Amino acid sequence: MSLLKVESLSKSFASGGMWSGVRRVTHAVNNVSFEVAKGETLAIVGESGSGKSTTARLVMRLIEADQGRISLLGEDVSGLKGKALRKKRRHMQMVFQDPFASLNPRMKIVDSVGEGLRVHAPELNGSQRRQKVTDILAQCGMDESVLERYPHQFSGGQRQRIGIARALAVSPELLVLDEPVSALDVSVQAQILNLLGELQKEHQLAYLFISHDLSVVRHVADRVAVMFAGFIVEQGTVQEVYKHPQHPYTRELLEARPVSHPSKRHAEGVEIVRSDEGVAESGCAFRLRCPFAQADCAGFDARLSDGEHKVACLHPL
């Protein structure tokens, strides 16, 4: 049984209409399905605006899906509300991209990290809760001296450690990590990624890792799902997807990665274009940018193929 199972998840946003008279609908997430097993890391990668972070927020039920099903530990949580939803949130927690904005600037660290314990472990008294917070902060590389301080007194990397500690305080099985290192310096990124790896082994955590950085994903993920314009266009193990990309968009992303020497790029690369260019409104969303597109791509429903290495393409590479 999968820890997390997402089936046919979709979300649209409407904009305009009040003054312009034109109402525009953006399909942010389109029929997305994936699973995450206990102790596994599934990364979702893609350009800015591809639907990665919206998918993360849908999984966490921070926003409501238009359709689809989200199952956690075998139970459908898609329709849960109020107390029932809060109870299930103990099993999945989120670490946000901006470590400063995600912490209440008026709350001391001991209260911020311990906030979830007040809800999910009400049996703990004040001293027990403080000890639990101290212990989890220590696991994240922060000592007891931070307890009475405020978020603005810490660096970005330290704040992200605190954010991770806050997520871990209620002992979840799944962490949803939304670009957890993209706002940090490169040297600090490595420290946070190493910490996440250590915590995963120690607590048998599953990670849903959202990122635009394929170099990072290659080192942290077991499997990867590639998103374009709200669709998952390719999904498989990191080794297979990186070594044998089957979707032209995946190839484009891999070609865009920094490499030590130009000769290490594929000889037959896909031309890199701006992320806001060429999204088709019907058929394969990538077909207007794709050098391999054919006439039948206009009627393709963007369905993933079967098997371990899935691709949504009529003419895979």
N, C-alpha and C positions, 0 to 999 in steps of 0.2 A: 504493500500500500504506500502510495506517495504521501509525503508530508503535506505538500501543497499541490493542488491540481486546479488548473485554470482552463476553462472550456468556453470557446466561442465568445470571448469577451470583446465588447464594442462600446465605444464612447464617442459622442459628437458634441460639439460646442457651437452655439449660435451666436452671431455677432451682427451689429448693425441693425437697421430697421426702424429705430426710434425717430431719427431725423432724416436719414437718407432715403427711407422707404425701401431700401434693399436689405434683405435679410440673408446673411451668408452662413452656411453651415460648414464647419470644419470637422472632418471625420478623423479624430485624433488616434483612435485605436479601432482596428478593423478585424473582427473575428479571430482574435488571438487565443491560442491554446498552447499550454506547456505544463510540465510537471517538474517538481523539485523533490528529490529524495532526502532522507535524513542524512546529515553530514556532507551533503553535496553542495557545490557552488555552480549555479546556473547564471551566466552573465547575459545581459541583454545589451547589445551594442547597436549604434547607429548615429547618424548625424543629429545635430540640434534640431528639434522639431519633429523627430521621427516617431515619437510616441512613447519613448522609454520611461520617462518620469511619470507620465500620465498612467501608464500601466502599473508602475509601482504604487501610485496613490490609489488606484482601483483595487489592487490586491489588499492594501491596508484598510480599505473601505473609508478612506478620507474623502473620496468623491464617489458618487453612485454611478454604476454602469447602466447603459441603456439596455443591454442584454448580456447574457452569459452567466456562467456559474463559477463560483470560487469555493473549493472544498479544502478544508484544513483538518488534517488527521481523520479524513474520511467523512467529515460532516460538512454539509452545505452551509456556508456562512453568508451567502449572498444576500439573504433577506433579513438577517439579524439586525435588531435595533436595541438601543438603550443598554440596559444591564446585561442582556445576553451577549451583545457585541463586545462590551467592555470585558466580559469574562473571557471571551475567546482571544482578545487582543493580548492577553498574557502570553499566549503561545507564539505571537509574532510581533516584533518590534521593528522600528525604523530608525535608521541613522541618516541624517539629512546632509545635503551638500555643503550648506553654509553653517559651520559650527557655532558661529556667533548668533545668528538669527534664530537658531533652534533652541537656544537657552534663554530663559527668562532673565533679563539683566538685573531684575530687582530681587532675585532669589539667590541665597547662598548655595554653594555647590552641594552641601549636605542635604539641603531641602530639594534641590532640583533633581539630584540623582535618586533621592529617596521618595520622590513624589509617587512613582508607580507602586511602591511598597504600601503606601497608605491605602491604595485601592485594592491591590491584589494580595496583600498580606496583612490584613487589619489586626491579626492576632499578635503582631509584634508590638512591643511597647517602644517608647522613644529611644532608650539605650540600645535595645536589640536592633532597631532600625538603623541607628547610627553605626553600630558595629558592622552590620551588613553592607552599608554604604562604604565604610572604610575598607572592608575586605575586597569589594568589587573594584574600587578605585585602585587598590594595590595591584590587582591583576592587570589593570590597564596602565600601570607604570606611574601612578600618582600616589604620593604619600599623604599622611593624615593632615599635614599642614594646609592642604587646600580646602578643607571642609568649610571653614568660616569665611572664605573669600568669594568674590563675585566674578562672573564671566569676563568682564572687561580687564581683569587683572592677569589674564592668561594669553599666551600666543595661540595662533590658529591651530597648530598641532596639538597643544594641550587641551584646547576646547574640544577638539574632535575626540580625544581620548575620554574626556568627560562625557561627551555625547554617547560614545560607545558604552561607557560604564552605566549610564542611565538606561540604555536599552537592555543591557544584560541584567540589571538589578532584579527583574521579575522572573529570571530564569526561562527565557523563551527558547523554543526549538528552532525558530526561523528569524533571521535578521534580513530585512530589506534595506540594502545599502544603496542610496541614491547618489551617485557620483561622490563617494566618501572622501576622495583624495584630490579631486580636481581643483579645489580652491587653495591647495597647500603647495609650498615650495617642494621641489623635486626631492631634496634630501629628507624632508619630513614625510613625503609620500611613502618612501620606502619603509620608514619606521612604522607608519600606521598599517601598511600592508603586511608587514611582518607580525605586528601585533594581532591583526585579524586572523592570520594563519595560525598563530599560537592558540588564540582563544577558540578557534574552530576545532582544533584537535582536542583541547582540554574539555570542552563542553559538548562535543559532537554536534555542533551547530550546522544548520543549513543556511546558505546565503543566496539571496536573489540580488545579484550585483549589477547595478546599472552603471554604464560607462560609455564614453565616446572614444576611449583610448584603448585600441586593440593591443598595444604592447603591454599594458597593465593586465588586461583580461587574459592574455596568453599565460601569464605567470600565476594567476589566482584561480582560474575557473576550470571546472571539469568539462562542462558543456557550454555552448554558446548559442544564443538565438540572435539573428541579425534582423533589425527592423528598418523598414523604409516606408515613409508615408503612412504609418499606422499599421502596416502589415508585417508579420514575420515572414521573411523571404527565404531564410535558410536556418537550419537548426541541426546541431550534431555535436560530437565531441570536439574539443578545441583542436586536437591533433588533426582530425579529418578536415574540419572546416578551414583551418589555416594552411594545411598542406595541399588540399584538393578542393578549393572553393568551387561550387557548382553554379552559383548565381552571379551574374555580371556585376551586381551591386556589391556583393561581398568582395569580389576581385577588385573593384574600385576602391573600397575601403582599405584593403590590404596594400594596394599600390600606393596609397596616400600616406602610409606609415613612414616615419623617418627611418632610413637605413644607413649603414656605415659607408656603403659605396654604391653608386648607381648601377653597377653591374649585377648587384644582388636582386634587382627588381626583375619581375617577369619580362621576358622579351616581348610578349604580346600583351601589353598592358591596356587597360581601359582609360580613356581620356578623363581626367579629373575636371569636373565642372562645379559651379556653385551649388550649394545644397538647396537653394530655392528655385532652381531651374527644373523644368521638364517633369512635372508630376501629372500623369494622366488621370482624368476623372473617371474613366471606365477601363475595363480590361486590366492588364498588368500596369500598375502605377509607375513602373520604371521604364516602360517601353519607349517613351519619348527621349530618354537619355541613353538608351541601350543600343550599342553598335551592332548587336546581334538580333534586334527585333525583326519580326516578320509579321505578315498580315494577320495571322491567327492570334497574335498576342492581344489584339484589340478586343477579343471576345473571351479571354482567359479569366477565370474567376479567382485567381491567386491562391488556389488551394495547395497546401503542402503535400508532397508525395509521402508515401509510406516508407517505413524503415527507420533505422537509427540515424542516418544522415538524410534529412528531409530538405527538399528545395521546392519553392513555388515558382517554377519556370517551365515553359513548354520546350525550351531549347537550352537545357543546361550545358555548362561548359565541359 
